[in-house]
């Protein structure tokens, strides 16, 4: 199967769409955010360093991030089903080129890039209202009616108490979004130039976004 890379501003729904694709098509989901948080939870010196960076909305060093990705790919390639979706990387043109080099090194050439476009105000509301289930991973939003849990603060799926991410603040969001805008155009131009880019309107609800993505999945499989 064709592998996919997601590019989008904060809270555009990369994780949700990745989950849909995993469930329907059997892809492996590689979230760089999850890779980073897993390292932070280990409380290693590297995890402490990463936490200091992401807690103020900064980006993790390219070489450090690529090292985490390479470890993940090496593990994944040992599995029979090794098709994947990358969520959260690249975020700069340098990272895009580094990722291409890494995939080439691993003989992985069949991929497409899905760009999920979302306006600033809507992205901000999604971030500030975001709630995550720590047990099953389902996402909710206390500021968006269609994404609210049935019971305040409780997951619909497993009845666990929902959490807010510590970095979901307006100040951190603004810095993350501004950095995203500055860095994204060269990445999109790069992927357009090598005929890899698929554009998706991420202001729709999750189900309609997935329908749009499925259209392209069918075309490139």
Secondary structure as UniProt FT lines:
FT   STRAND          3..8
FT   TURN            10..11
FT   HELIX           14..25
FT   STRAND          28..31
FT   HELIX           32..41
FT   TURN            42..43
FT   HELIX           45..54
FT   TURN            55..57
FT   HELIX           62..76
FT   TURN            77..78
FT   STRAND          84..87
FT   HELIX           93..105
FT   TURN            106..107
FT   STRAND          111..117
FT   HELIX           120..128
FT   STRAND          130..133
FT   TURN            134..136
FT   STRAND          139..141
FT   HELIX           145..147
FT   TURN            152..153
FT   TURN            156..158
FT   STRAND          161..163
FT   TURN            166..167
FT   HELIX           170..193
FT   TURN            194..195
FT   STRAND          197..201
FT   TURN            202..203
FT   HELIX           206..220
//
